[in-house]
Amino acid sequence: MGYSDPTPIQLRAIPAVLAKKDLIGSAQTGTGKTAAFALPILTNLGAHSSRGARVLILEPTRELAAQVETAFRDFARFTDLTPLVVHGGVGYGHQRSELRKGVDVIAATPGRLLDFIKEGLKLDTIEVLVLDEVDRMLDMGFLPDVKRIILACPDARQTLFFSATVPPEIAAVAAFALRDPVRVEVGMNHSAAQTVSHAMYPVAQVQKFELLEALLERTEFDSVLIFSRTKHGADRIARRLKVANHSVAVLHSNRSQNQRTEALEGFKSGRYEVMVATDIAARGIDVAGISHVINYDVPANPEDYVHRIGRTGRALSVGDAFTLMAPEDESDVRDIERFIGKPIERLQLEGFNYAPLTLRPPRPENQGAGGRGRFAQNRSGRQGGQGGQGGQGGQGGHGGGHGGGRGQGRGPGGGQGRSSHGGQHSQPQQPQPKRQASGTARHENGAGRPAASAPAAAPQSSVGRFISRLRGR
């Protein structure tokens, strides 16, 4: 397979796995962790066994599970060992029939594996349990499922943790699952791969796509992986790149499994020169020859930055990573720089007509707030309603959000006052029919509630009297 010398993680992990010791292995992404556990595991397995699956590898995403199963199949091609990938997004039939026939190695995502356990799949023949990308599984909320799967495996087993980073939360899982593990750490957990040259390109938000096109035009690339923070953003970027005559694949969780597989295979084969993806691909793909990674959006999680740019410069090759940085991304970039322990170079593309770097204006209070802006205006109307003589119950009309808040106050003497943001002055008003006390106080902006200026001896509403009787009981 073209391997000549072991990578540092392989050099230190392979002897421990061969000795059947539990292990926690962490190294930068793209340094050969899969081979670090696959090669010694296959060596220890020997020949095919009909007793049942002896190796279980848990992965957080379908792409990673398929990738690991492919690695095991490649490494074991001259043996009679049989690997199987088990994940969602496809039918149960083929996976179920292969499990019944008997396999040696299962690479699985937690959800689909638990489905088969509920159907009666037994894991009592497992000899080696591998939890790969443990930090990612914790981020995705798989911890309860992982614990259930661990409990379904025999106590007398070898357990291996492999991850690009080892956050403190992993310690609790390790104490639960491992026995006296060997710890192998290669390089800084927070550092970017040394083979990747990365930089920030400050640009106004409205010019991001324009700068992306300019970078693609002026860069000699083999294949480019572009990261978007959202699925809809990935689709939008891909559509615009297709209009610009780029061959583009899209990868995110809203795509069907067939679409995801086709996109990944097309990108690997070179049919697509560009792939636009969300963070599902930050750890989920291992494609040789990705020359460039472009972060269209700055990731919110600093760890994701390390994983994203680690998609290039893999297997000791070199790569470049660019990040388009809008002014509003400044705080996220500072978090990333603190995480990796050094500043990231800022660059400008020569000859590009940059617009002024200004923050986008803040969203108006009464727009895009899910209705809160309208009710905020009504609060002003309620305050206006307290202007009536001896007002006991201010009422703010629903028109407050559109024509200015309007309020009414009624006092014992029958006086009424009206206050309006639209410039109306106090004037007499026709008596209003008395509202029934019901569950509409929220919509009526406080009907039935004492106003701030009401006297202490205000009559109690029927709801208040009902609550008082309940308290008396």
Rosetta blueprint (number, residue, H / E / L):
1 M L
2 G L
3 Y L
4 S L
5 D L
6 P L
7 T L
8 P H
9 I H
10 Q H
11 L H
12 R H
13 A H
14 I H
15 P H
16 A H
17 V H
18 L H
19 A L
20 K L
21 K L
22 D L
23 L E
24 I E
25 G E
26 S E
27 A E
28 Q L
29 T L
30 G L
31 T L
32 G L
33 K H
34 T H
35 A H
36 A H
37 F H
38 A H
39 L H
40 P H
41 I H
42 L H
43 T H
44 N H
45 L H
46 G L
47 A L
48 H L
49 S L
50 S L
51 R L
52 G L
53 A L
54 R L
55 V E
56 L E
57 I E
58 L E
59 E L
60 P L
61 T L
62 R H
63 E H
64 L H
65 A H
66 A H
67 Q H
68 V H
69 E H
70 T H
71 A H
72 F H
73 R H
74 D H
75 F H
76 A L
77 R L
78 F L
79 T L
80 D L
81 L L
82 T L
83 P E
84 L E
85 V E
86 V E
87 H L
88 G L
89 G L
90 V L
91 G L
92 Y L
93 G H
94 H H
95 Q H
96 R H
97 S H
98 E H
99 L H
100 R H
101 K H
102 G L
103 V L
104 D L
105 V E
106 I E
107 A E
108 A E
109 T L
110 P H
111 G H
112 R H
113 L H
114 L H
115 D H
116 F H
117 I H
118 K H
119 E H
120 G L
121 L L
122 K L
123 L L
124 D L
125 T L
126 I L
127 E L
128 V E
129 L E
130 V E
131 L E
132 D E
133 E L
134 V H
135 D H
136 R H
137 M H
138 L H
139 D H
140 M L
141 G L
142 F L
143 L H
144 P H
145 D H
146 V H
147 K H
148 R H
149 I H
150 I H
151 L H
152 A H
153 C L
154 P L
155 D L
156 A L
157 R L
158 Q E
159 T E
160 L E
161 F E
162 F E
163 S E
164 A L
165 T L
166 V L
167 P L
168 P L
169 E H
170 I H
171 A H
172 A H
173 V H
174 A H
175 A H
176 F H
177 A H
178 L L
179 R L
180 D L
181 P L
182 V E
183 R E
184 V E
185 E E
186 V E
187 G L
188 M L
189 N L
190 H L
191 S L
192 A L
193 A L
194 Q L
195 T L
196 V E
197 S E
198 H E
199 A E
200 M E
201 Y E
202 P E
203 V L
204 A L
205 Q H
206 V H
207 Q H
208 K H
209 F H
210 E H
211 L H
212 L H
213 E H
214 A H
215 L H
216 L H
217 E H
218 R H
219 T L
220 E L
221 F L
222 D L
223 S L
224 V E
225 L E
226 I E
227 F E
228 S L
229 R L
230 T L
231 K H
232 H H
233 G H
234 A H
235 D H
236 R H
237 I H
238 A H
239 R H
240 R H
241 L H
242 K H
243 V H
244 A L
245 N L
246 H L
247 S L
248 V E
249 A E
250 V E
251 L E
252 H L
253 S L
254 N L
255 R L
256 S L
257 Q H
258 N H
259 Q H
260 R H
261 T H
262 E H
263 A H
264 L H
265 E H
266 G H
267 F H
268 K H
269 S H
270 G L
271 R L
272 Y L
273 E L
274 V E
275 M E
276 V E
277 A E
278 T L
279 D H
280 I H
281 A H
282 A L
283 R L
284 G L
285 I L
286 D L
287 V L
288 A L
289 G L
290 I L
291 S L
292 H E
293 V E
294 I E
295 N E
296 Y L
297 D L
298 V L
299 P L
300 A L
301 N L
302 P H
303 E H
304 D H
305 Y H
306 V H
307 H H
308 R H
309 I H
310 G L
311 R L
312 T L
313 G L
314 R H
315 A H
316 L H
317 S L
318 V L
319 G E
320 D E
321 A E
322 F E
323 T E
324 L E
325 M E
326 A L
327 P H
328 E H
329 D H
330 E H
331 S H
332 D H
333 V H
334 R H
335 D H
336 I H
337 E H
338 R H
339 F H
340 I H
341 G L
342 K L
343 P L
344 I L
345 E L
346 R E
347 L L
348 Q L
349 L L
350 E L
351 G L
352 F L
353 N L
354 Y L
355 A L
356 P L
357 L L
358 T L
359 L L
360 R L
361 P L
362 P L
363 R L
364 P L
365 E L
366 N L
367 Q L
368 G L
369 A L
370 G L
371 G L
372 R H
373 G H
374 R H
375 F H
376 A H
377 Q H
378 N H
379 R H
380 S H
381 G H
382 R H
383 Q H
384 G H
385 G H
386 Q L
387 G L
388 G L
389 Q L
390 G L
391 G L
392 Q L
393 G L
394 G L
395 Q E
396 G E
397 G L
398 H L
399 G L
400 G H
401 G H
402 H H
403 G H
404 G L
405 G L
406 R E
407 G E
408 Q E
409 G E
410 R E
411 G L
412 P L
413 G L
414 G L
415 G L
416 Q E
417 G E
418 R E
419 S E
420 S E
421 H L
422 G L
423 G L
424 Q L
425 H L
426 S L
427 Q L
428 P L
429 Q L
430 Q L
431 P L
432 Q L
433 P L
434 K L
435 R L
436 Q L
437 A L
438 S L
439 G L
440 T L
441 A L
442 R L
443 H L
444 E L
445 N L
446 G L
447 A L
448 G L
449 R L
450 P L
451 A L
452 A L
453 S L
454 A L
455 P L
456 A L
457 A L
458 A L
459 P L
460 Q L
461 S L
462 S H
463 V H
464 G H
465 R H
466 F H
467 I H
468 S H
469 R H
470 L H
471 R H
472 G H
473 R L
